[in-house]
Each structure stands twice: as C-alpha cells, then as structure tokens.
Amino acid sequence: MSAPHEGIKATKMDGEIRTGFAPAGWLHGRHAQTVWGRFARSKRQVAMRRETLTAPDGDTLFVDHLDAPAAKDAPFLLVLHGLEGSSNSVYAQGLLALAARAGLQAAVLNFRFCARDPRDLDRCIPNERPRLYHSGETSDFDFVARTLAARLGRPLLCAGVSLGGNVLLKWLGENPGDPTVAAAATLSVPFDLAAGDRHMTPFPSNLYVRVFVKTLTAKAEDLVKRFPEAAERIDLSRARRAFTFREFDDAATAPLHGFTSADDYYARASSLPGLFRIAVPTLCLSALDDPFVPAETVERARRTASPAVRFLVTATGGHAGWVAARGLRPLFWGEERAVEFLASEARLARGA
C-alpha cells in the first residue's frame, strides 16, 4: 500500500487510505461539494501575466504565470486544468494563490482552445491548428514543461486536476525517471476513461456531461468551419446529437486525433495502465463519492500504481471539491494538501 505523506494524517480502513477530511457544514453531498466553488469563488483570485509559446506544430500555447514576488531560485509549479477549464478556473486560481503563499513560482498551461480572453472570461481563444486537446494528449505538456525546466535550469513541480491530472500521470508513466518533473500531485483523476464514461451516463451525473458536451460541440463546429481537415474527420451531425461523452468522443474527439473509435481513445488515453511505471514522488487525491469517477476505479489505480505514487482517498469531497471550513471561512482542503505535498518534496530535494 502507498503510504501517506509525512504530515498528512490518515488511517487505514478496508485496505484503503482515508483521511480526516470534514466537509463544511453547509456543503454535505457530492454535488454540493462539486459545484459550490464554481459559483462562490472568484476566477480572478490572483494576478497573472501571459506568455505565448509556439508549439512544434506551429500552434500557439498560452501559459499564464502567477504575477507575485518569489525568489529567483524558488521551486516552480506548473498546473494543468481540467476538461473545458483554463487558468481562470477557480481550482487553478486556488492552486496559484496557495503557491504564492508558499513562496513558489507558478503557472498554468491552458490547453488548446481553452485560454480565456482576459477582457471576457466567457470567451475561449481559438487555436490555430485543426485539433483540440484530450485526456491523453501529453505532447503540449511535454513541450511546455521541458521549455520551462530548461529556462529555469531545474526540474518542475506539477499539479493536475481531473483531465489535467490524467495528462500528467500519463506523461509520468510514459517518461519514468525523466528529470523534467521532480514531484507531482493530482486531484480527482478519472484514471480509466471508459469507466468514467459509464459512471457519468445515468442521472444526475449526466447533467454535467450535457454541459461539457455543449461547449465541446461548439468548439468542434468552429474547427469544422475553419479547417477542411477537421471537416473531413468530425461527424458534426452526430456530435450535435451527443448526450454522452462516448457519443461525442466517437464522433469528434477520436477521429480528429487519430483514434479509430471512442473505445480506442479511452484505452490509449487512460493513465491507469502506466501508473506502475511512475518513478517520481506523486500524490493522488480522490474522493469515493466523486460523481465523475467510480470508487472501484480509484481502488484499481491504487493497486496498480508504483510505490512512488501515494494516495489520499476520502469518503466525501465530490469532484475537485473538498470544501472544508474554519468557522464561516471556506477552506479548500484538496488544493491545500496538493501544494503542501509539493512544497515539502521541494524542500526535501533541496536538503538532499
């Protein structure tokens, strides 16, 4: 069994690690934990400065840096957001705010067609190539992480939320022992995309799917209008009729990115098969009541992962929620644990 990180209290129960997370008194239930922060937290918690990088295929990648004082040799945290998120997602902003408090440098990689217009956060900036991003697409992260690490002259700390966590874990499994990343933390990773799709098909989890599919379909429509190659690959009529991730992925995500079907995409993009190869210190936070991720998937991931991967599994917390409270002040327990773990690993590395 993976051991909990020093300083994080946990007890063993039924073969799993369960922490002492206690939800805020006004936020009991998986859905309340999942959605409350999206409405109650600011999308502009920290100041950021934008950097544009040209990817190897000529597309533009937007990296938003935390604009806060930090020592030049301070550890650098690179954050990967979730499905249809951005650097302005409240959890990404929360991680940046905690990084600033810990004296870290930090930035968020916006996946393609996800970066927001700073003047209008409802507008995503279109990308310049006939492709998007997906749960197993690691090349953009690889390029940005190596660019930043080379510039800094030292490895990065990395954190990924949901889809971004799957990307991060998949890259770590593809590149075991690569010095670009010194330590990693993830929150609410699906691990097995096919299992996650099945878990989200019934009501009420399918309500989340409908929201995501609507914005993803709008992006597919934009690509079809701008790029003949995308129009040849995407079955737009099927994408518009999609009610599940599988239906959309089979019509758009898979053919656009070279997969033969949604099943092929899920099998090749899931991070779970490569967890046993991860060699850097990694913390995975999961909640057993996550409406996006079945509990059995978390257990399979825990059994599969290498000894370098540590798990904190809570009974409650929803999806990337973990909203606790001190009095009436909300605390975002999962984000705090992730930054605490990474800052601790950075200190250990410096002392070595």
C-alpha positions as MATLAB code, in Angstrom:
seq = 'MSAPHEGIKATKMDGEIRTGFAPAGWLHGRHAQTVWGRFARSKRQVAMRRETLTAPDGDTLFVDHLDAPAAKDAPFLLVLHGLEGSSNSVYAQGLLALAARAGLQAAVLNFRFCARDPRDLDRCIPNERPRLYHSGETSDFDFVARTLAARLGRPLLCAGVSLGGNVLLKWLGENPGDPTVAAAATLSVPFDLAAGDRHMTPFPSNLYVRVFVKTLTAKAEDLVKRFPEAAERIDLSRARRAFTFREFDDAATAPLHGFTSADDYYARASSLPGLFRIAVPTLCLSALDDPFVPAETVERARRTASPAVRFLVTATGGHAGWVAARGLRPLFWGEERAVEFLASEARLARGA';
ca = [
       0.000    0.000    0.000;
       1.176    3.510   -0.751;
       1.990    5.380    2.439;
       0.507    8.794    3.216;
       2.896   11.713    3.014;
       4.522   12.785    6.259;
       2.437   15.465    7.951;
      -0.844   14.302    6.407;
      -2.919   12.356    8.889;
      -4.573    9.219    7.596;
      -5.835    5.907    8.870;
      -6.020    2.522    7.164;
      -9.515    1.141    6.647;
     -10.624   -1.786    4.481;
      -7.326   -1.713    2.601;
      -7.613    1.948    1.604;
      -6.261    5.211    2.937;
      -8.981    7.506    4.208;
      -8.144   10.940    5.555;
      -9.822   13.043    8.180;
     -11.361   15.471    5.701;
     -14.553   17.008    7.100;
     -16.831   18.907    4.699;
     -18.110   22.371    5.531;
     -21.338   22.110    7.488;
     -23.358   23.774    4.743;
     -21.919   21.613    1.960;
     -22.790   17.983    2.535;
     -23.183   15.750   -0.506;
     -21.118   15.046   -3.601;
     -22.864   17.528   -5.866;
     -22.775   20.416   -3.392;
     -19.046   19.804   -2.889;
     -18.502   19.632   -6.647;
     -20.330   22.758   -7.785;
     -20.267   25.218   -4.891;
     -16.799   26.571   -5.545;
     -17.548   27.162   -9.219;
     -20.150   29.756   -8.234;
     -18.781   31.094   -4.941;
     -15.089   31.592   -5.791;
     -13.507   34.273   -7.921;
     -11.996   33.486  -11.311;
      -9.545   36.338  -10.695;
      -8.074   35.412   -7.321;
      -4.507   36.221   -8.365;
      -2.755   38.472  -10.846;
      -1.321   36.687  -13.883;
       0.901   37.579  -16.813;
       0.508   35.736  -20.094;
       3.268   34.091  -22.091;
       2.724   32.719  -25.586;
       4.772   29.773  -26.807;
       4.803   28.325  -30.311;
       4.256   24.585  -30.247;
       6.267   22.331  -32.587;
       3.288   22.169  -34.983;
       3.042   25.966  -35.137;
       0.018   26.375  -32.877;
       0.050   28.945  -30.067;
       0.037   27.800  -26.468;
      -0.883   30.221  -23.694;
       0.884   29.893  -20.343;
      -0.407   32.168  -17.582;
       2.193   32.907  -14.912;
       1.481   33.842  -11.321;
       2.432   37.518  -11.040;
       3.634   37.571   -7.441;
       7.026   38.117   -5.821;
       9.100   34.976   -5.342;
      12.785   34.192   -5.051;
      14.503   33.532   -8.366;
      15.508   30.076   -7.201;
      12.079   29.271   -5.741;
      10.520   25.974   -6.879;
       8.271   26.310   -9.930;
       4.787   24.787  -10.032;
       3.115   24.064  -13.372;
      -0.646   23.458  -13.149;
      -2.789   21.541  -15.653;
      -6.524   22.322  -15.599;
      -9.479   20.031  -16.197;
     -11.939   19.481  -19.032;
     -13.061   22.801  -20.529;
     -11.215   24.662  -17.789;
      -8.463   27.260  -18.011;
      -6.051   29.231  -15.865;
      -9.131   31.124  -14.651;
     -10.851   28.004  -13.324;
     -11.420   28.530   -9.618;
      -9.346   25.497   -8.584;
      -6.438   26.657  -10.788;
      -6.682   30.100   -9.234;
      -6.782   28.472   -5.812;
      -3.637   26.472   -6.502;
      -1.864   29.617   -7.720;
      -2.926   31.517   -4.599;
      -1.595   28.741   -2.374;
       1.626   28.640   -4.406;
       2.093   32.362   -3.811;
       1.540   31.851   -0.080;
       4.169   29.092   -0.102;
       6.688   31.299   -1.908;
       6.602   29.268   -5.123;
       6.754   30.452   -8.692;
       3.812   29.055  -10.642;
       1.991   28.982  -13.962;
      -0.951   27.286  -15.652;
      -0.777   25.687  -19.092;
      -4.005   26.408  -20.963;
      -4.867   23.521  -23.245;
      -5.661   24.382  -26.867;
      -8.817   26.457  -27.356;
      -9.166   26.809  -23.568;
      -7.280   30.018  -22.713;
      -9.700   32.793  -21.825;
      -9.710   36.311  -23.170;
      -8.601   38.404  -20.164;
     -11.181   41.036  -21.116;
     -14.002   38.483  -21.406;
     -13.581   35.288  -19.417;
     -16.577   33.726  -21.173;
     -14.618   33.694  -24.454;
     -12.102   30.947  -25.237;
      -9.324   31.964  -27.627;
      -9.428   29.708  -30.735;
      -6.315   27.743  -31.599;
      -4.628   27.783  -34.987;
      -4.446   24.118  -35.997;
      -7.152   21.531  -36.854;
      -7.034   19.794  -33.490;
      -8.026   20.344  -29.864;
      -6.840   18.707  -26.663;
      -7.875   15.495  -24.959;
      -7.317   13.383  -21.848;
      -4.290   11.552  -23.243;
      -2.632   14.354  -25.203;
       0.751   14.773  -23.493;
       2.843   16.445  -26.207;
       1.853   20.020  -25.322;
       2.624   19.420  -21.660;
       5.911   17.787  -22.638;
       6.901   20.781  -24.758;
       5.947   23.414  -22.178;
       7.403   21.537  -19.210;
      10.733   20.999  -20.972;
      10.809   24.626  -22.128;
      10.237   25.946  -18.611;
      12.621   23.484  -16.946;
      15.383   24.357  -19.414;
      14.810   28.057  -18.816;
      14.911   27.623  -15.039;
      17.769   25.136  -15.048;
      15.935   22.818  -12.657;
      13.003   20.389  -12.562;
       9.399   21.448  -12.078;
       6.706   20.646   -9.585;
       3.459   19.765  -11.347;
      -0.202   19.561  -10.359;
      -3.113   18.366  -12.468;
      -6.845   18.465  -11.852;
      -9.239   15.900  -13.373;
      -8.389   15.677  -17.114;
      -5.172   17.623  -16.441;
      -4.253   15.094  -13.778;
      -4.784   12.247  -16.226;
      -2.494   14.003  -18.713;
       0.131   14.476  -16.019;
       0.019   10.876  -14.782;
       0.063    9.541  -18.335;
       3.176   11.609  -19.118;
       4.874   10.403  -15.927;
       4.140    6.815  -16.964;
       5.488    7.463  -20.448;
       8.652    9.119  -19.113;
       9.666    7.262  -15.943;
      12.521    8.952  -14.158;
      12.639   11.911  -16.558;
      14.300   14.802  -14.654;
      11.915   17.420  -16.060;
       9.438   16.818  -13.219;
      10.630   16.489   -9.628;
       7.268   15.776   -7.972;
       3.593   15.716   -8.920;
       0.162   15.955   -7.334;
      -3.242   15.260   -8.852;
      -6.840   15.844   -7.804;
      -9.872   13.822   -8.929;
      -8.243   11.947  -11.807;
     -10.561    9.623  -13.793;
      -7.721    7.062  -14.345;
      -9.923    4.837  -16.584;
     -11.815    6.937  -19.140;
     -14.208    4.190  -20.214;
     -15.228    3.520  -16.618;
     -15.695    7.228  -16.061;
     -17.931    7.496  -19.120;
     -20.132    4.648  -17.869;
     -20.274    6.203  -14.400;
     -21.491    9.531  -15.775;
     -24.149    8.197  -18.125;
     -27.004    7.838  -15.576;
     -28.868   10.764  -13.998;
     -27.850   13.063  -12.301;
     -24.176   12.818  -13.353;
     -25.263   13.053  -16.984;
     -26.242   16.668  -16.306;
     -22.554   17.519  -16.000;
     -21.916   15.703  -19.269;
     -24.517   17.770  -21.080;
     -22.760   20.994  -20.070;
     -19.364   19.746  -21.230;
     -20.661   18.278  -24.494;
     -22.373   21.561  -25.355;
     -19.151   23.594  -25.157;
     -17.070   20.866  -26.795;
     -19.531   20.694  -29.687;
     -19.278   24.451  -30.165;
     -15.505   24.088  -30.484;
     -15.900   21.211  -32.946;
     -18.234   23.377  -35.039;
     -15.645   26.164  -35.047;
     -12.904   23.793  -36.224;
     -15.112   22.416  -38.990;
     -15.748   25.952  -40.255;
     -12.087   26.944  -40.235;
     -10.264   23.764  -41.268;
     -11.153   21.409  -44.150;
      -9.143   18.653  -42.434;
     -11.345   18.873  -39.354;
     -14.496   18.868  -41.503;
     -13.339   15.622  -43.110;
     -12.790   13.912  -39.771;
     -15.531   15.176  -37.455;
     -19.065   13.862  -37.879;
     -20.689   17.111  -36.816;
     -24.268   15.884  -37.063;
     -23.503   13.040  -34.652;
     -21.568   15.356  -32.345;
     -24.546   17.708  -32.161;
     -26.809   14.819  -31.149;
     -24.432   13.522  -28.471;
     -25.762   13.121  -24.945;
     -22.797   11.178  -23.520;
     -19.043   11.569  -23.624;
     -18.790    8.344  -25.601;
     -21.148    9.625  -28.305;
     -19.234   12.892  -28.641;
     -15.819   11.261  -28.484;
     -16.790    8.699  -31.113;
     -17.998   11.455  -33.460;
     -15.333   14.103  -32.824;
     -12.502   13.544  -30.324;
     -11.404   10.147  -31.634;
     -11.397   10.796  -35.406;
      -9.952   14.297  -35.007;
      -6.945   12.989  -33.095;
      -6.212    9.740  -34.931;
      -8.101    7.187  -32.846;
     -10.294    4.602  -34.528;
     -13.170    4.956  -32.056;
     -14.097    6.197  -28.604;
     -13.094    2.792  -27.216;
      -9.665    3.084  -28.846;
      -9.308    6.609  -27.460;
     -10.277    5.583  -23.934;
      -7.931    2.597  -23.952;
      -4.933    4.562  -25.220;
      -5.536    7.810  -23.327;
      -6.247    6.479  -19.833;
      -3.472    6.981  -17.297;
      -4.182    3.812  -15.297;
      -2.097    1.347  -17.401;
       1.075    3.399  -16.901;
       0.786    4.111  -13.173;
       3.148    1.245  -12.326;
       5.967    2.982  -14.226;
       5.854    6.323  -12.361;
       9.158    6.959  -10.624;
       8.887   10.472   -9.143;
       7.095   11.255   -5.848;
       3.416   11.643   -6.726;
       0.324   12.279   -4.630;
      -3.134   11.361   -5.945;
      -6.161   12.773   -4.128;
      -9.531   11.126   -4.777;
     -12.973   11.112   -3.172;
     -15.065    7.961   -3.096;
     -18.244    9.968   -3.751;
     -16.833   11.680   -6.866;
     -19.742   11.946   -9.354;
     -17.235   11.723  -12.230;
     -15.117    8.763  -11.053;
     -16.334    5.371   -9.748;
     -14.824    4.301   -6.436;
     -13.708    0.961   -7.882;
     -11.524    2.813  -10.385;
      -9.704    4.558   -7.563;
      -9.093    1.188   -5.909;
      -7.739   -0.282   -9.167;
      -5.447    2.714   -9.565;
      -4.176    2.332   -6.015;
      -3.399   -1.358   -6.573;
      -1.733   -0.677   -9.931;
       0.466    2.278   -9.044;
       4.167    2.076   -8.275;
       5.480    2.708   -4.736;
       6.322    6.275   -5.811;
       2.604    7.086   -6.008;
       0.824    7.895   -2.762;
      -2.937    8.071   -2.430;
      -5.160   10.159   -0.187;
      -8.693    8.840   -0.526;
     -11.591   10.497    1.269;
     -15.118    9.211    1.764;
     -16.538   12.561    0.641;
     -15.383   15.609   -1.287;
     -17.060   15.367   -4.686;
     -15.098   16.177   -7.821;
     -12.195   18.559   -7.145;
     -14.259   19.974   -4.299;
     -13.054   19.121   -0.789;
     -14.571   22.277    0.681;
     -13.939   22.409    4.418;
     -14.398   25.397    6.707;
     -12.861   27.266    9.614;
     -15.854   28.938   11.139;
     -17.619   30.543    8.189;
     -14.453   30.761    6.086;
     -14.218   28.053    3.390;
     -11.014   26.078    3.087;
     -10.107   24.078    0.006;
      -8.611   21.016    1.598;
      -7.582   19.146   -1.552;
      -5.746   22.081   -3.070;
      -4.005   22.716    0.259;
      -2.855   19.097    0.504;
      -1.517   19.151   -3.062;
       0.567   22.303   -2.578;
       1.676   21.162    0.884;
       2.940   17.886   -0.586;
       4.767   19.545   -3.481;
       6.380   22.227   -1.312;
       7.519   19.518    1.114;
       9.027   17.464   -1.714;
      10.831   20.552   -2.986;
      12.312   21.145    0.477;
      13.405   17.521    0.724;
      15.094   17.735   -2.681;
      16.964   20.880   -1.687;
      18.136   19.295    1.541;
      19.363   16.166   -0.227;
];
